[in-house]
Amino acid sequence: MTTSRVRAFASRAGSRLVIGLFGGLFVLGVGQGASAALGVAGAVLSVALSLGAYVGFVRFFEQRTVSELQPARAPEVLVGLLAGTALFAATVGVIAAFGGYHVLGQNPVSVVGPMLSVALISGVGEELVLRGIVFRVTEELLGTWGSLAVSAALFGVLHLTNPNATLTAAISIALEAGVLLAAAFLVSRRLWFAMGLHAGWNFTQGGLFGVAVSGNEAKGLLVGSLSGPEWLSGGAFGAEASVVAVVVCLAAAVPSLVFAAKRGQWRAAPWRRA
Protein backbone atom coordinates (compact mmCIF):
# COMPACT_ATOMS: atom_id res chain seq x y z
CA MET A 1 0.00 0.00 0.00
CA THR A 2 1.43 3.36 -1.01
CA THR A 3 2.01 6.25 1.37
CA SER A 4 -0.75 8.25 -0.31
CA ARG A 5 -3.25 5.42 0.21
CA VAL A 6 -2.25 5.04 3.84
CA ARG A 7 -2.79 8.75 4.34
CA ALA A 8 -6.12 8.64 2.54
CA PHE A 9 -7.31 5.77 4.75
CA ALA A 10 -6.02 7.38 7.93
CA SER A 11 -7.48 10.78 7.07
CA ARG A 12 -10.87 9.42 8.11
CA ALA A 13 -11.65 10.34 11.69
CA GLY A 14 -12.53 6.79 12.68
CA SER A 15 -9.25 5.43 11.33
CA ARG A 16 -7.22 8.13 13.06
CA LEU A 17 -9.03 7.45 16.31
CA VAL A 18 -8.20 3.73 16.30
CA ILE A 19 -4.61 4.17 15.09
CA GLY A 20 -3.94 7.03 17.48
CA LEU A 21 -5.50 5.34 20.51
CA PHE A 22 -3.76 1.99 20.24
CA GLY A 23 -0.52 3.48 18.94
CA GLY A 24 -0.51 6.02 21.74
CA LEU A 25 -1.17 3.37 24.39
CA PHE A 26 1.70 1.29 22.99
CA VAL A 27 4.09 4.25 23.17
CA LEU A 28 2.86 4.97 26.70
CA GLY A 29 3.58 1.36 27.69
CA VAL A 30 7.10 1.58 26.26
CA GLY A 31 7.65 4.78 28.23
CA GLN A 32 6.47 3.17 31.45
CA GLY A 33 8.94 0.35 30.87
CA ALA A 34 11.74 2.85 30.33
CA SER A 35 10.80 4.63 33.54
CA ALA A 36 10.77 1.39 35.51
CA ALA A 37 14.27 0.59 34.24
CA LEU A 38 15.86 4.05 34.32
CA GLY A 39 13.87 6.05 36.87
CA VAL A 40 13.40 9.77 36.29
CA ALA A 41 15.76 9.68 33.30
CA GLY A 42 13.52 7.03 31.76
CA ALA A 43 10.47 9.17 32.44
CA VAL A 44 12.07 12.13 30.65
CA LEU A 45 12.88 9.83 27.73
CA SER A 46 9.27 8.64 27.76
CA VAL A 47 7.99 12.22 27.62
CA ALA A 48 10.24 12.98 24.64
CA LEU A 49 9.13 9.77 22.91
CA SER A 50 5.44 10.51 23.47
CA LEU A 51 5.72 14.08 22.21
CA GLY A 52 7.70 12.98 19.16
CA ALA A 53 5.23 10.21 18.34
CA TYR A 54 2.28 12.60 18.65
CA VAL A 55 3.87 15.21 16.41
CA GLY A 56 4.70 12.51 13.87
CA PHE A 57 1.13 11.17 13.99
CA VAL A 58 -0.42 14.58 13.37
CA ARG A 59 1.97 15.59 10.62
CA PHE A 60 1.76 12.27 8.77
CA PHE A 61 -1.92 11.41 9.08
CA GLU A 62 -3.46 14.89 9.39
CA GLN A 63 -0.83 16.86 7.46
CA ARG A 64 -1.14 20.02 9.54
CA THR A 65 0.73 22.11 12.06
CA VAL A 66 0.47 20.68 15.58
CA SER A 67 -1.35 23.74 16.91
CA GLU A 68 -2.26 22.08 20.22
CA LEU A 69 1.46 22.01 21.09
CA GLN A 70 2.46 25.34 19.54
CA PRO A 71 3.84 27.48 20.83
CA ALA A 72 5.44 25.68 23.77
CA ARG A 73 3.96 27.37 26.84
CA ALA A 74 5.97 26.81 30.03
CA PRO A 75 3.68 29.21 31.98
CA GLU A 76 0.65 27.09 31.04
CA VAL A 77 2.40 23.98 32.33
CA LEU A 78 3.33 25.77 35.56
CA VAL A 79 -0.20 27.03 36.12
CA GLY A 80 -1.48 23.53 35.45
CA LEU A 81 0.94 22.07 37.99
CA LEU A 82 -0.17 24.58 40.61
CA ALA A 83 -3.84 23.96 39.82
CA GLY A 84 -3.44 20.20 40.10
CA THR A 85 -1.60 20.59 43.39
CA ALA A 86 -4.24 22.94 44.77
CA LEU A 87 -7.16 20.74 43.71
CA PHE A 88 -5.78 17.61 45.33
CA ALA A 89 -4.70 19.51 48.44
CA ALA A 90 -8.29 20.77 48.72
CA THR A 91 -9.58 17.22 48.26
CA VAL A 92 -7.38 15.68 50.93
CA GLY A 93 -8.05 18.67 53.20
CA VAL A 94 -11.80 18.05 53.11
CA ILE A 95 -11.30 14.31 53.63
CA ALA A 96 -9.05 15.06 56.62
CA ALA A 97 -11.61 17.47 58.05
CA PHE A 98 -14.09 14.57 58.17
CA GLY A 99 -11.52 12.27 59.75
CA GLY A 100 -10.64 10.27 56.64
CA TYR A 101 -6.96 11.18 56.23
CA HIS A 102 -4.17 11.02 58.79
CA VAL A 103 -0.43 11.68 58.66
CA LEU A 104 1.48 8.84 60.31
CA GLY A 105 5.02 10.07 59.66
CA GLN A 106 7.32 11.20 56.90
CA ASN A 107 9.80 9.76 54.42
CA PRO A 108 13.13 11.04 53.07
CA VAL A 109 13.06 13.29 50.02
CA SER A 110 14.52 10.50 47.90
CA VAL A 111 11.13 8.73 47.76
CA VAL A 112 9.67 11.38 45.46
CA GLY A 113 11.71 10.21 42.46
CA PRO A 114 9.42 7.32 41.48
CA MET A 115 6.32 9.48 41.97
CA LEU A 116 7.82 12.24 39.86
CA SER A 117 8.36 9.68 37.09
CA VAL A 118 4.76 8.47 37.31
CA ALA A 119 3.45 12.03 37.25
CA LEU A 120 5.52 12.99 34.20
CA ILE A 121 4.49 9.94 32.19
CA SER A 122 0.80 10.13 33.05
CA GLY A 123 0.62 13.89 32.72
CA VAL A 124 2.15 13.99 29.25
CA GLY A 125 1.49 10.55 27.77
CA GLU A 126 -2.12 10.14 28.88
CA GLU A 127 -3.06 13.67 27.85
CA LEU A 128 -1.60 13.22 24.38
CA VAL A 129 -3.65 10.06 23.94
CA LEU A 130 -6.91 10.93 25.70
CA ARG A 131 -7.26 14.63 24.99
CA GLY A 132 -4.90 15.08 22.05
CA ILE A 133 -6.26 12.14 20.08
CA VAL A 134 -9.44 10.66 21.56
CA PHE A 135 -11.14 13.91 22.56
CA ARG A 136 -10.03 15.93 19.56
CA VAL A 137 -10.79 13.31 16.88
CA THR A 138 -14.07 12.19 18.47
CA GLU A 139 -15.10 15.84 18.48
CA GLU A 140 -14.98 15.79 14.68
CA LEU A 141 -17.54 12.97 14.71
CA LEU A 142 -19.81 13.92 17.62
CA GLY A 143 -19.14 17.55 18.51
CA THR A 144 -17.81 18.76 21.85
CA TRP A 145 -20.62 17.37 24.01
CA GLY A 146 -20.35 13.91 22.51
CA SER A 147 -16.58 13.96 22.65
CA LEU A 148 -16.64 15.04 26.29
CA ALA A 149 -18.88 12.09 27.18
CA VAL A 150 -16.93 9.50 25.16
CA SER A 151 -13.43 10.57 26.25
CA ALA A 152 -14.43 10.82 29.92
CA ALA A 153 -16.10 7.40 29.85
CA LEU A 154 -13.10 5.84 28.12
CA PHE A 155 -10.75 7.39 30.68
CA GLY A 156 -12.78 5.77 33.43
CA VAL A 157 -12.92 2.39 31.68
CA LEU A 158 -9.14 2.35 31.15
CA HIS A 159 -8.66 2.75 34.89
CA LEU A 160 -10.61 -0.47 35.52
CA THR A 161 -7.37 -2.30 34.76
CA ASN A 162 -5.64 -0.62 37.73
CA PRO A 163 -5.11 -2.36 41.07
CA ASN A 164 -8.05 -2.16 43.49
CA ALA A 165 -10.27 -0.71 40.75
CA THR A 166 -14.05 -0.83 41.13
CA LEU A 167 -16.94 0.40 39.04
CA THR A 168 -17.38 3.27 41.49
CA ALA A 169 -13.72 4.23 41.07
CA ALA A 170 -14.03 4.17 37.28
CA ILE A 171 -17.13 6.37 37.36
CA SER A 172 -15.38 8.76 39.74
CA ILE A 173 -12.34 9.00 37.46
CA ALA A 174 -14.59 9.64 34.46
CA LEU A 175 -16.48 12.43 36.21
CA GLU A 176 -13.61 14.16 37.95
CA ALA A 177 -10.56 13.68 35.73
CA GLY A 178 -12.24 12.98 32.40
CA VAL A 179 -14.39 16.09 32.55
CA LEU A 180 -11.82 18.35 34.25
CA LEU A 181 -8.96 17.52 31.89
CA ALA A 182 -11.18 17.96 28.82
CA ALA A 183 -12.15 21.36 30.20
CA ALA A 184 -8.47 22.18 30.71
CA PHE A 185 -7.84 21.43 27.05
CA LEU A 186 -10.88 23.34 25.82
CA VAL A 187 -9.95 26.59 27.54
CA SER A 188 -7.11 27.21 25.11
CA ARG A 189 -7.22 24.16 22.81
CA ARG A 190 -3.61 23.57 23.75
CA LEU A 191 -2.43 20.58 25.76
CA TRP A 192 0.13 22.23 28.03
CA PHE A 193 -2.25 23.28 30.80
CA ALA A 194 -3.97 19.87 30.85
CA MET A 195 -0.63 18.05 31.00
CA GLY A 196 0.52 20.21 33.92
CA LEU A 197 -2.78 19.78 35.73
CA HIS A 198 -2.69 16.00 35.35
CA ALA A 199 0.94 15.74 36.47
CA GLY A 200 0.41 18.11 39.41
CA TRP A 201 -2.61 16.17 40.66
CA ASN A 202 -0.85 12.79 40.46
CA PHE A 203 2.39 13.97 42.03
CA THR A 204 0.61 15.72 44.90
CA GLN A 205 -1.43 12.73 45.92
CA GLY A 206 1.39 10.21 45.73
CA GLY A 207 4.57 12.25 46.08
CA LEU A 208 3.40 14.66 48.77
CA PHE A 209 0.46 13.13 50.66
CA GLY A 210 1.53 9.50 50.23
CA VAL A 211 -1.78 8.00 49.18
CA ALA A 212 -2.54 5.54 46.38
CA VAL A 213 -2.56 6.97 42.86
CA SER A 214 -5.42 5.40 40.91
CA GLY A 215 -5.12 2.22 42.96
CA ASN A 216 -1.32 2.03 42.85
CA GLU A 217 0.45 2.24 46.19
CA ALA A 218 2.71 5.25 46.57
CA LYS A 219 5.41 6.52 48.93
CA GLY A 220 5.43 10.27 49.45
CA LEU A 221 7.06 12.82 51.68
CA LEU A 222 4.21 12.19 54.11
CA VAL A 223 3.17 8.73 55.23
CA GLY A 224 -0.55 9.15 54.67
CA SER A 225 -3.42 6.89 55.66
CA LEU A 226 -6.97 6.97 54.32
CA SER A 227 -9.72 5.50 56.47
CA GLY A 228 -13.45 5.62 57.00
CA PRO A 229 -16.30 4.93 54.59
CA GLU A 230 -15.27 4.47 50.97
CA TRP A 231 -17.48 7.32 49.76
CA LEU A 232 -15.26 9.62 51.83
CA SER A 233 -11.80 8.05 51.61
CA GLY A 234 -12.03 6.29 48.26
CA GLY A 235 -11.04 2.97 49.83
CA ALA A 236 -8.08 0.97 48.51
CA PHE A 237 -8.22 2.77 45.15
CA GLY A 238 -7.32 6.05 46.84
CA ALA A 239 -8.84 9.48 47.21
CA GLU A 240 -9.70 9.66 43.50
CA ALA A 241 -12.62 7.31 44.20
CA SER A 242 -13.94 9.67 46.89
CA VAL A 243 -17.08 11.72 46.46
CA VAL A 244 -14.99 14.65 47.69
CA ALA A 245 -12.65 14.40 44.69
CA VAL A 246 -15.59 14.30 42.29
CA VAL A 247 -17.17 17.39 43.82
CA VAL A 248 -13.90 19.36 43.98
CA CYS A 249 -12.96 18.58 40.38
CA LEU A 250 -16.42 19.25 38.95
CA ALA A 251 -16.48 22.54 40.87
CA ALA A 252 -13.39 23.52 38.86
CA ALA A 253 -14.46 21.88 35.59
CA VAL A 254 -17.91 23.42 35.15
CA PRO A 255 -16.76 27.07 35.23
CA SER A 256 -13.92 26.15 32.88
CA LEU A 257 -16.37 24.59 30.42
CA VAL A 258 -18.58 27.68 30.58
CA PHE A 259 -15.56 29.91 30.02
CA ALA A 260 -14.49 27.81 27.02
CA ALA A 261 -18.00 28.05 25.56
CA LYS A 262 -18.00 31.83 25.93
CA ARG A 263 -14.67 31.93 24.07
CA GLY A 264 -16.22 30.02 21.19
CA GLN A 265 -14.19 26.87 21.81
CA TRP A 266 -17.13 24.45 21.56
CA ARG A 267 -17.87 22.60 18.33
CA ALA A 268 -21.31 21.51 17.18
CA ALA A 269 -21.90 17.92 16.00
CA PRO A 270 -21.69 17.51 12.20
CA TRP A 271 -25.42 16.98 11.81
CA ARG A 272 -26.14 20.18 13.72
CA ARG A 273 -23.64 22.09 11.60
CA ALA A 274 -25.35 20.74 8.49
C-alpha positions, 0 to 999 in steps of 0.5 A, spaced: 500 500 500 502 506 497 504 512 502 498 516 499 493 510 500 495 510 507 494 517 508 487 517 505 485 511 509 487 514 515 485 521 514 478 518 516 476 520 523 474 513 525 481 510 522 485 516 526 481 514 532 483 507 532 490 508 530 492 514 534 489 510 541 492 503 540 498 506 537 498 512 543 497 506 548 503 502 545 508 508 546 505 509 553 507 502 555 514 503 552 515 509 556 512 506 562 517 500 561 523 505 560 521 509 567 521 502 571 528 501 568 531 508 568 527 512 573 526 519 572 531 519 566 527 514 563 520 518 564 524 524 561 525 519 555 518 517 555 515 524 555 520 525 549 518 519 545 510 521 546 511 528 544 515 525 538 510 520 536 504 525 537 507 530 532 509 525 527 502 522 527 499 529 526 503 531 521 503 524 517 496 522 518 493 529 518 498 533 514 497 540 519 501 544 524 500 541 531 497 547 533 495 544 540 502 544 542 504 550 539 507 554 541 510 551 547 507 554 553 511 553 560 507 558 563 501 554 562 504 547 564 506 551 571 499 554 572 497 547 570 501 544 575 499 549 581 492 547 579 493 540 580 496 541 586 491 545 589 485 541 587 488 535 590 490 539 596 483 541 597 480 534 596 485 531 601 483 537 606 476 536 606 477 528 607 481 530 613 476 534 616 471 529 616 476 524 619 478 520 613 486 522 612 491 522 617 499 523 617 502 517 620 510 520 619 514 522 613 519 519 608 526 522 606 526 526 600 529 520 595 522 517 595 519 522 590 523 520 584 518 514 582 512 518 583 515 524 579 516 519 574 509 516 574 506 524 574 511 525 568 508 519 564 501 520 566 501 527 565 504 527 558 502 521 555 495 520 557 493 527 555 496 526 548 492 520 547 486 521 551 485 529 549 490 530 544 487 524 540 481 521 543 477 527 545 479 531 539 478 526 533 471 524 536 469 531 536 470 531 529 464 525 529 460 527 535 461 535 537 464 537 543 458 534 548 459 527 545 466 527 545 466 530 552 462 524 554 466 519 550 473 521 552 471 521 559 467 514 559 473 511 556 478 514 561 474 511 566 474 504 563 481 504 562 482 505 569 478 499 571 485 495 569 488 498 575 489 495 582 483 495 586 479 498 581 471 498 582 466 500 578 465 506 582 472 508 582 471 508 574 465 512 574 469 517 579 475 518 574 470 519 568 467 524 572 472 528 575 478 527 571 475 525 564 471 532 565 476 536 568 482 535 563 477 535 557 475 542 560 483 544 561 484 542 554 478 546 551 480 553 555 485 554 550 485 548 545 492 547 547 495 541 551 500 544 556 495 546 561 492 539 561 498 536 562 501 540 567 494 539 571 494 532 570 501 531 572 500 536 578 494 532 581 498 525 580 504 527 584 501 531 589 497 525 591 502 520 591 509 524 592 506 529 597 500 526 601 503 519 600 496 515 598 494 511 592 494 513 585 489 510 581 489 504 585 497 504 585 500 504 592 505 510 593 510 513 597 510 520 598 514 525 603 508 524 608 506 517 610 498 518 609 493 513 611 486 513 608 480 511 612 473 511 614 467 509 609 469 508 601 465 514 599 469 519 603 476 516 603 475 512 596 477 505 599 483 501 597 483 505 590 485 512 593 482 518 594 480 519 586 474 514 588 472 519 593 465 523 592 470 529 595 474 528 589 468 528 584 465 534 587 472 538 587 474 537 580 467 538 577 467 545 581 473 547 577 471 543 571 464 546 570 466 554 570 472 552 565 467 549 560 462 555 561 468 559 560 471 555 554 464 556 551 464 563 551 470 563 548 467 560 542 471 553 543 465 548 543 464 545 536 457 543 534 456 535 532 456 535 524 449 533 523 447 540 527 452 544 523 449 541 516 
